[in-house]
Amino acid sequence: MRITINGVATDVEDETTVADLVSGRAEDRSRVAVAVNAEVVPRSQWEATSLGPEDSIELLAATAGG
């Protein structure tokens, strides 16, 4: 199925969850925020949130700096 991640069209397996997506793309899950179709998905809902065709995903990683 095709979704968009941070503006880039990407193919993923059917029935992919937010948790699946994050685990394959982020080293430290505790520093990542996810929005699906412009709606933030709480970390507690990542396992239960399935992605659908044409969904738009934003993965945001917190970084330290100053």
Helices and strands as residue ranges (DSSP letters): E 2-5, E 8-11, H 18-23, G 29-31, E 32-36, E 39-40, G 43-45, E 56-61
